Amino acid sequence: MSGLLEDLRAQLDGIYRIDRELGGGGMSRVFLAEEIALGRLVVLKVLAPDLAHVLSAERFEREIRVAARLQHPHIVPLLAAGRAGDALYYTMPLVEGESLRSRLDQQGELPVPEAARLCREVADALAYAHREGVVHRDIKPDNILLSHRHAMVTDFGVARAVSEAVDGATLTHTGMAVGTPAYMAPEQAAAAHTDHRADIYALGLVAFEMLAGYPPFSGTTAQALVAAHMTQAPPRLTEARPSVPAELAAVVHRCLEKRPADRYEDAAELVAVLDRLAPSSAPERAAISRRALLISGAALGLIAVGFGGGFAAFRARPRATPAYRRLTFRRGMIRTARFGPDFQTILYGALWDGDVCRVYSVRPDSPESSALTLPPAAPLAVSSSGELALALGTHSRGIMTYGTLARMPLSGGAPRALHEHVKYADWSPDGRELAIVRRVGERDHLEFPAGTVVARPDAPDGGFSFARVSPRGDTVAAFELSARSSLFGRVVVVDRAGVKRAVSARYSNVFGLAWRGDEVWFTAAEELPLFRNTIYAMNQSGDVRIVARVPGNTSLHDIAPDGRLLIARTD
């Protein structure tokens, strides 16, 4: 057993349970560990002692925190950073799969469509991170993981954290450099000004290697490799592999231009070019504009989304670009949100600027929210006749709490209490009945109508969330959770007789559900990392398809008849 492993187990006892060393080299050694408080497996990376010795731990941790804000489907997030004795470490989720380095070593060149798709996914991650002000500086096959056929970039921001945390010395004194010579842009190797375009160059090197089966430059020493990057032209990709389309080869070669100004201006431009080159293999998802989702200085925002001319048009053209309208601009947490009876007014409950949860209204044509004159509450549902179902209470941050269910007309009046210990509720289409999730003893009951139990969770400590009545009024959909405080569960559709008509597979980080015609649309995490970045649709047979993928945590709250989605984005 290595001395470092023993030291880590002693220093991090009670925080992480260190299992074994997975490998590593260069700047870090890699360990498999369990984060005890959350019971999840993580990868714990420890910086090399010679490197850690010249770094400021405080500055390193600060830079890691900056990078940890990145939330994107193709970025492995950083979870934590700290010191264990003399060792500096950082953690990230354990991702199932293999590295691109391992795939290339075993297989050599990849099929052209797969290489183009992986290149596009990495470019999409770079475009997002660059907009957030984070440059990777060490893009290479070792830092690209392949999980369920998708690329996930790891160690984002670590190179910056290392270079920014140098304390009274230079990395040269340690015998190490930030970056890998085989994948280093000429300006980076020359220690000249380096910006996001160095990542584009590195991605060009990776793309060349995926398509040709070998890197475009070689050398027996690091110095020889650096010289090749700075002085030699790369081999023509179409000569190295004639089956590579000339247009795709041209894209790779532009990434590999020696001068940064001759490369793509940014990774977003590269993504757009790759999408145009491969329309048939481009991801079947709605293209998401990060600018439209950006909540400047805010933690969470409410957004109205429209897919072209409506749902039918979106179904016919799965790659149609949605239009976004940002509706909220304050710092805090949105608890619930619903369209009003006119499907223009939007009612939502939010904890803004440290306040308790209050009910607000907003319209897309005038995005200035107004607070309703009500006690603290969260709106749960709006009936077709203009009556509001409310959960009275302050509703602190975190998992939705049980409270008093009340009703009141939107035209005015005081809330009238109906039931206690209720967490979710929804009106039937005629506005006469309510489906509710109610705690009875230590168990959740799904009731439809209220007072008639139609389902109890299978797990002894299970629960329900987001009960929504179907447009026909004959069934109710909800998340059935593995535990009441959990976000791990499945979608169930139950009729009035208590028969489960449809059941999905289990998903992680489930939060947000609404009906669209005969389908139940919901938001959940597709895979590691567990960001709620995918909108799904389940039909009456329990079959599930992906509607769209979005960066970060997104919660679906309601859908208008014309296909507009009401979603909340958490940064």
C-alpha positions as a printed Julia matrix, in Angstrom:
571×3 Matrix{Float64}:
   0.0    0.0     0.0
   1.48   3.33   -1.03
   2.43   5.91    1.58
   0.27   8.52   -0.14
  -2.77   6.24    0.0
  -2.25   5.7     3.73
  -1.8    9.44    4.29
  -4.99  10.27    2.37
  -7.01   7.74    4.31
  -5.77   9.23    7.57
  -6.18  12.89    6.57
  -9.59  12.54    4.91
 -11.1   10.04    7.32
 -14.78  10.85    7.88
 -15.0   12.84    4.63
 -13.9   10.37    1.97
 -13.45   6.62    2.11
 -10.44   6.05   -0.17
 -10.75   2.74   -2.0
  -7.75   2.37   -4.28
  -5.45   4.15   -6.7
  -6.64   4.2   -10.3
  -3.48   5.52  -11.89
  -2.28   8.92  -12.98
   0.91  10.62  -13.96
   2.21  14.03  -14.86
   0.5   16.56  -12.63
  -1.61  14.2   -10.49
  -2.33  10.76   -9.09
  -5.88   9.44   -9.27
  -7.85   7.58   -6.57
 -11.32   6.09   -6.33
 -13.17   7.27   -3.23
 -16.62   7.45   -1.68
 -17.88  10.82   -0.45
 -19.28   9.62    2.87
 -21.87  12.36    3.49
 -23.63  11.76    0.15
 -22.72   8.12   -0.38
 -21.47   8.74   -3.91
 -18.37   7.55   -5.71
 -15.93  10.24   -6.78
 -12.56  10.47   -8.44
 -10.04  12.14   -6.17
  -6.99  13.6    -7.89
  -3.92  14.57   -5.88
  -1.41  16.99   -7.35
   2.21  15.84   -7.58
   4.15  16.81   -4.42
   6.72  18.91   -6.31
   3.89  20.85   -7.89
   1.83  21.24   -4.74
   4.91  22.58   -2.94
   5.02  25.74   -5.09
   1.27  26.39   -5.17
  -0.82  28.61   -2.94
  -3.53  26.3    -1.58
  -5.95  29.21   -1.12
  -5.54  30.42   -4.69
  -5.77  26.89   -6.04
  -9.04  26.26   -4.19
 -10.39  29.63   -5.33
  -9.7   28.84   -8.99
 -11.22  25.39   -8.63
 -14.39  27.02   -7.25
 -14.55  29.19  -10.37
 -14.28  26.14  -12.62
 -16.81  24.25  -10.49
 -19.52  26.61  -11.72
 -19.38  25.0   -15.14
 -22.47  22.86  -15.78
 -22.75  21.31  -19.23
 -23.7   17.86  -20.55
 -20.22  17.34  -21.99
 -18.18  18.62  -19.04
 -17.32  16.52  -16.01
 -17.88  18.96  -13.14
 -15.42  19.7   -10.38
 -16.98  19.02   -7.0
 -14.51  20.09   -4.34
 -10.9   20.98   -3.65
  -8.84  20.96   -0.49
  -5.66  20.05    1.32
  -4.85  16.73    2.96
  -1.68  17.29    4.93
   0.82  18.52    2.35
  -1.23  17.26   -0.57
  -3.59  19.36   -2.69
  -6.53  17.5    -4.18
  -9.74  18.02   -6.12
 -12.68  15.73   -6.79
 -15.13  15.02   -9.6
 -17.89  12.45  -10.22
 -16.93   8.96  -11.26
 -17.88   8.62  -14.94
 -18.58   5.18  -16.36
 -16.73   4.46  -19.58
 -13.24   4.87  -20.95
 -10.99   7.68  -22.05
 -10.61   8.64  -25.68
  -6.91   7.85  -25.18
  -7.79   4.26  -24.3
 -10.15   3.97  -27.29
  -7.53   5.27  -29.71
  -4.83   3.01  -28.27
  -7.06  -0.03  -28.71
  -8.82   0.82  -31.95
  -6.78   3.41  -33.8
  -8.81   5.6   -36.14
 -12.52   5.99  -35.39
 -15.41   5.83  -37.85
 -15.74   9.23  -39.5
 -19.29   9.95  -38.22
 -18.28   9.06  -34.64
 -15.15  11.2   -34.8
 -17.14  14.15  -36.16
 -19.78  13.75  -33.46
 -17.26  13.57  -30.63
 -15.44  16.59  -32.03
 -18.71  18.49  -32.11
 -19.54  17.57  -28.52
 -16.13  18.68  -27.25
 -16.43  21.91  -29.25
 -19.83  22.53  -27.68
 -18.31  22.1   -24.21
 -15.5   24.49  -25.13
 -17.93  27.08  -26.49
 -19.85  27.05  -23.23
 -16.78  27.19  -21.0
 -15.16  29.95  -23.03
 -18.29  32.06  -22.69
 -17.96  31.54  -18.96
 -14.37  32.78  -19.1
 -12.69  29.39  -18.55
 -10.04  28.08  -20.95
  -9.07  24.43  -20.58
  -5.39  24.65  -21.69
  -4.9   20.87  -21.75
  -7.36  19.36  -24.26
  -6.11  15.87  -25.16
  -7.52  12.34  -25.52
  -6.65  11.56  -21.88
  -8.96  14.38  -20.73
 -11.9   13.32  -22.9
 -14.01  10.54  -21.43
 -16.41   8.44  -23.48
 -19.56   7.6   -21.53
 -22.6    6.04  -23.19
 -21.25   7.08  -26.61
 -20.86  10.73  -25.61
 -17.76  12.84  -24.99
 -17.21  14.41  -21.58
 -14.29  16.77  -21.03
 -12.57  16.36  -17.69
 -10.15  18.55  -15.69
 -11.74  21.76  -16.95
 -10.11  24.7   -15.22
  -7.42  22.65  -13.47
  -4.59  23.9   -15.66
  -5.68  27.47  -14.99
  -5.97  26.75  -11.29
  -2.41  25.41  -11.24
  -0.93  28.28  -13.23
  -2.81  30.94  -11.24
  -1.83  29.4    -7.89
   1.94  29.47   -8.39
   3.36  30.91   -5.19
   6.77  32.56   -5.4
   8.08  30.23   -8.12
   7.48  29.25  -11.7
   6.32  25.9   -12.98
   9.58  25.68  -14.87
  11.36  25.22  -11.54
   9.29  22.11  -10.9
  10.19  20.53  -14.21
   6.52  20.6   -15.19
   4.48  22.67  -17.6
   0.79  23.41  -17.83
  -0.29  21.56  -20.94
   0.93  18.52  -22.85
   3.56  19.07  -25.57
   1.83  16.74  -28.05
  -1.37  18.82  -27.81
   0.01  22.3   -27.17
  -0.66  25.27  -29.43
   2.43  27.06  -30.77
   1.73  30.21  -28.76
   1.21  28.15  -25.61
   4.48  26.3   -26.14
   6.26  29.62  -26.69
   4.81  31.0   -23.43
   3.23  33.8   -25.48
  -0.24  35.24  -24.9
  -2.66  32.31  -24.87
  -6.45  32.49  -25.05
  -9.4   30.26  -25.94
  -8.05  29.64  -29.46
  -5.34  27.4   -27.98
  -8.15  25.0   -27.03
  -9.39  25.07  -30.64
  -5.9   24.13  -31.85
  -5.73  21.26  -29.35
  -9.15  20.03  -30.45
  -7.89  20.07  -34.04
  -5.03  17.81  -32.97
  -7.47  15.44  -31.25
  -9.78  15.44  -34.28
  -6.86  14.66  -36.61
  -5.84  11.74  -34.39
  -9.42  10.38  -34.22
  -9.68  10.45  -38.01
  -6.15   9.41  -39.03
  -5.33   7.09  -36.14
  -2.16   8.98  -35.24
  -1.29  12.58  -34.23
  -0.18  15.05  -36.92
   3.14  15.82  -35.23
   5.73  13.59  -33.6
   9.11  13.94  -31.93
  11.47  11.95  -29.77
  11.59  14.68  -27.12
   9.22  17.32  -25.8
  11.43  19.98  -27.37
  11.19  18.27  -30.77
   7.41  18.11  -30.47
   7.18  21.8   -29.6
   9.4   22.65  -32.57
   7.16  20.62  -34.88
   4.07  22.48  -33.72
   5.76  25.8   -34.33
   7.43  25.13  -37.69
   5.93  22.13  -39.5
   2.73  21.9   -41.52
   0.49  18.98  -40.55
   0.05  16.13  -43.08
  -2.96  16.45  -45.35
  -5.76  14.59  -43.61
  -7.32  13.45  -46.88
  -4.02  11.81  -47.81
  -3.68  10.17  -44.4
  -7.23   8.8   -44.77
  -8.9    9.3   -48.18
 -12.39   8.47  -46.82
 -12.44  11.67  -44.73
 -14.68  14.2   -46.52
 -12.71  17.15  -47.85
 -15.0   19.61  -46.03
 -14.37  17.94  -42.68
 -10.63  17.81  -43.34
 -10.69  21.54  -44.09
 -12.32  22.18  -40.72
  -9.6   20.23  -38.9
  -6.82  22.0   -40.78
  -8.26  25.41  -39.99
  -8.19  24.49  -36.3
  -4.51  23.64  -36.76
  -3.45  27.01  -38.19
  -0.24  28.29  -36.55
  -1.59  31.81  -36.07
  -4.54  32.03  -33.63
  -6.18  34.66  -35.83
  -6.34  32.16  -38.71
  -8.28  29.59  -36.65
 -11.99  29.75  -35.92
 -12.83  32.88  -33.99
 -14.4   30.82  -31.24
 -15.65  27.31  -30.53
 -19.26  28.33  -31.16
 -18.33  29.06  -34.79
 -16.71  25.63  -34.99
 -19.89  23.99  -33.64
 -21.99  25.77  -36.25
 -19.69  24.65  -39.07
 -19.75  21.02  -37.88
 -23.54  21.11  -37.68
 -23.76  22.33  -41.27
 -21.38  19.61  -42.46
 -23.27  16.73  -40.89
 -26.99  17.55  -40.79
 -27.96  13.88  -40.76
 -25.76  13.03  -37.82
 -26.14  16.23  -35.83
 -27.63  15.6   -32.39
 -31.4   15.37  -32.51
 -31.97  18.09  -29.99
 -33.08  21.65  -29.92
 -30.09  23.96  -30.22
 -29.82  25.88  -26.98
 -28.58  29.46  -26.93
 -26.48  30.0   -23.84
 -26.98  33.74  -24.26
 -30.71  33.25  -24.0
 -30.31  31.18  -20.84
 -27.74  33.42  -19.17
 -29.0   34.91  -15.92
 -26.54  37.68  -15.21
 -25.59  37.54  -11.54
 -28.62  35.41  -10.7
 -28.89  31.92   -9.33
 -32.04  30.9   -11.15
 -34.36  32.31  -13.77
 -37.73  31.59  -15.34
 -37.78  31.24  -19.13
 -40.56  30.81  -21.7
 -39.57  28.56  -24.6
 -41.31  28.29  -27.96
 -40.42  25.67  -30.57
 -41.01  27.44  -33.87
 -44.69  27.54  -34.79
 -45.69  25.1   -32.1
 -45.43  21.5   -31.02
 -46.42  19.99  -34.34
 -43.74  21.93  -36.16
 -41.16  20.88  -33.59
 -42.11  17.21  -33.91
 -41.83  17.43  -37.68
 -38.46  19.21  -37.51
 -36.63  17.8   -34.45
 -33.68  20.14  -34.94
 -35.79  23.32  -34.99
 -34.25  26.06  -32.87
 -36.45  27.19  -29.97
 -37.02  30.83  -29.16
 -36.38  31.9   -25.57
 -37.85  34.74  -23.59
 -36.34  35.4   -20.19
 -38.95  36.3   -17.6
 -37.14  36.81  -14.29
 -34.02  38.75  -13.41
 -33.53  38.4    -9.65
 -31.35  36.26   -7.4
 -33.0   33.38   -5.59
 -34.95  30.17   -6.16
 -38.11  29.52   -8.14
 -40.24  26.94   -6.39
 -43.19  26.46   -8.79
 -44.58  28.1   -11.93
 -47.79  27.8   -13.98
 -49.43  29.43  -16.97
 -52.63  31.31  -16.11
 -55.98  30.59  -17.79
 -55.1   32.96  -20.68
 -51.71  31.2   -21.13
 -50.04  34.63  -21.23
 -50.0   35.49  -17.55
 -47.58  33.35  -15.57
 -47.87  32.74  -11.83
 -44.84  31.52   -9.93
 -43.56  31.09   -6.4
 -40.03  32.29   -5.65
 -37.68  32.98   -2.78
 -36.08  36.19   -4.04
 -33.15  37.91   -2.37
 -33.37  35.86    0.82
 -37.11  36.45    1.31
 -39.64  33.7     2.04
 -41.57  32.12   -0.83
 -44.15  34.49   -2.31
 -46.48  34.36   -5.3
 -45.66  36.57   -8.28
 -47.19  37.18  -11.69
 -45.43  38.13  -14.91
 -46.26  38.43  -18.61
 -43.83  37.88  -21.5
 -44.75  41.23  -23.04
 -43.86  43.05  -19.81
 -41.25  41.06  -17.85
 -41.63  42.97  -14.6
 -42.92  40.64  -11.91
 -45.62  41.77   -9.5
 -46.13  40.23   -6.08
 -49.66  39.12   -5.25
 -51.06  40.36   -1.94
 -50.96  36.99   -0.22
 -49.35  35.35    2.78
 -46.18  33.32    2.04
 -47.12  30.52   -0.35
 -46.23  28.65   -3.55
 -48.74  28.29   -6.42
 -49.37  24.63   -7.26
 -52.0   24.81  -10.01
 -54.3   27.18  -11.87
 -57.74  25.94  -12.94
 -59.45  26.65  -16.26
 -62.01  28.7   -14.33
 -59.34  30.94  -12.81
 -58.88  29.43   -9.37
 -55.48  29.06   -7.77
 -54.38  26.08   -5.64
 -51.74  27.17   -3.13
 -49.33  25.55   -0.69
 -49.31  27.95    2.24
 -46.04  28.4     4.11
 -42.59  29.95    3.84
 -41.09  27.07    1.8
 -37.4   27.35    2.62
 -34.75  26.38    0.08
 -34.33  22.68   -0.61
 -36.79  19.85   -1.21
 -40.47  20.86   -1.49
 -42.11  20.66    1.94
 -45.56  19.52    3.05
 -48.04  22.22    4.05
 -51.59  23.48    3.93
 -53.38  23.23    0.58
 -55.65  26.2    -0.04
 -57.71  27.57   -2.91
 -58.58  31.11   -3.94
 -59.99  32.85   -7.03
 -57.51  34.85   -9.07
 -60.06  37.65   -9.13
 -59.43  38.23   -5.43
 -60.26  36.98   -1.97
 -58.56  35.2     0.9
 -57.14  31.67    0.52
 -59.45  28.97    1.91
 -57.7   25.98    3.5
 -58.62  22.55    2.12
 -56.18  19.86    3.31
 -53.11  19.51    5.53
 -49.81  17.72    4.84
 -50.01  18.3     1.06
 -46.92  18.79   -1.12
 -48.23  18.88   -4.72
 -51.62  19.39   -6.34
 -53.19  19.86   -9.77
 -56.68  20.7   -11.02
 -58.72  18.46  -13.3
 -59.46  20.03  -16.74
 -62.92  21.17  -15.65
 -61.55  22.79  -12.51
 -63.79  20.79  -10.17
 -61.36  18.23   -8.72
 -57.82  18.17   -7.39
 -55.18  15.48   -7.57
 -52.84  15.76   -4.57
 -49.77  14.24   -2.97
 -50.49  13.95    0.73
 -48.45  12.53    3.59
 -50.41  10.11    5.76
 -48.36   8.91    8.71
 -44.92   8.22    7.27
 -46.04   7.52    3.7
 -47.03   9.57    0.67
 -50.4    8.96   -0.92
 -51.29   9.95   -4.49
 -54.98  10.9    -4.39
 -57.29  11.59   -7.35
 -59.61  13.15   -6.58
 -58.51  14.37   -3.17
 -59.59  11.81   -0.59
 -59.38   8.85   -2.98
 -56.03   7.06   -2.86
 -55.0    5.76   -6.29
 -51.35   4.92   -5.56
 -48.83   4.38   -2.79
 -45.09   4.22   -3.46
 -43.58   0.76   -3.82
 -40.59   1.62   -1.6
 -41.35   1.77    2.15
 -39.77   5.25    2.37
 -40.86   6.25   -1.15
 -42.77   9.31   -2.18
 -44.43  11.2    -5.02
 -43.83  14.58   -6.61
 -45.23  16.76   -9.4
 -48.73  15.29   -9.67
 -50.33  16.45  -12.95
 -53.79  15.53  -14.27
 -54.02  14.52  -17.94
 -55.85  16.78  -20.45
 -58.65  14.18  -20.6
 -58.97  14.12  -16.81
 -58.88  10.33  -16.63
 -55.32   9.8   -15.34
 -52.72  11.52  -13.21
 -48.95  11.49  -13.8
 -46.31  11.88  -11.11
 -42.77  11.02  -10.2
 -42.62   7.98   -7.91
 -39.49   8.52   -5.81
 -37.28   5.94   -4.16
 -37.41   8.09   -0.99
 -39.53  11.11   -0.09
 -36.48  13.41    0.01
 -34.89  11.82   -3.07
 -34.67  13.04   -6.67
 -34.28   9.5    -8.01
 -37.4    7.91   -9.41
 -39.65   7.05  -12.33
 -42.69   8.53  -14.05
 -45.99   6.75  -13.41
 -49.39   7.35  -14.98
 -52.29   6.12  -12.82
 -55.99   6.07  -13.65
 -58.88   6.76  -11.29
 -59.16   3.05  -10.46
 -55.55   2.93   -9.28
 -54.24   1.06  -12.33
 -50.78   2.09  -13.47
 -51.23   2.73  -17.18
 -47.6    3.61  -17.95
 -44.33   3.42  -16.05
 -40.95   4.7   -17.19
 -37.49   3.48  -16.33
 -35.8    5.06  -13.33
 -34.06   8.4   -13.78
 -31.79  10.55  -11.65
 -32.45  14.14  -10.54
 -36.13  14.09  -11.56
 -37.82  17.45  -11.07
 -40.45  19.03  -13.31
 -43.32  17.34  -15.16
 -46.23  18.4   -17.41
 -48.59  16.93  -19.99
 -48.31  17.68  -23.71
 -51.26  16.01  -25.45
 -51.04  12.29  -24.65
 -47.4   12.51  -23.63
 -45.85  13.28  -20.25
 -42.87  15.6   -20.62
 -40.37  15.7   -17.77
 -36.87  16.85  -16.88
 -34.18  14.57  -15.48
 -30.49  13.76  -15.75
 -29.58  11.62  -18.75
 -26.33  10.26  -17.28
 -23.35  11.3   -15.23
 -22.81  14.09  -14.29
 -26.22  14.25  -12.63
 -27.3   17.58  -14.03
 -30.98  17.84  -14.95
 -30.05  18.6   -18.56
 -32.56  16.59  -20.6
 -36.25  17.05  -21.43
 -37.97  13.7   -22.05
 -41.39  12.7   -23.35
 -43.16   9.46  -22.33
 -46.11   8.09  -24.28
 -49.03   6.0   -23.03
 -47.06   2.79  -23.56
 -44.23   3.93  -21.31
 -41.84   4.53  -24.22
 -39.55   7.53  -23.64
 -37.85   9.78  -26.18
 -35.53  12.76  -25.77
 -37.09  16.1   -26.69
 -34.07  18.33  -26.02
 -30.84  18.57  -24.05
 -29.86  21.74  -22.26
 -26.79  22.81  -20.26
 -27.05  23.07  -16.49
 -30.01  22.2   -14.28
 -33.35  22.82  -15.99
 -36.81  22.2   -14.53
 -39.96  21.95  -16.65
 -42.94  23.55  -14.91
 -45.74  23.87  -17.47
 -46.64  23.61  -21.17
 -49.11  25.86  -23.01
 -51.46  24.44  -25.69
 -49.42  26.15  -28.43
 -46.27  24.29  -27.35
 -44.53  26.95  -25.26
 -42.62  25.49  -22.32
 -42.19  27.19  -18.97
 -38.82  26.18  -17.56
 -36.55  27.31  -14.74
 -32.79  27.29  -15.14
 -30.48  26.88  -12.14
 -26.9   28.12  -12.51
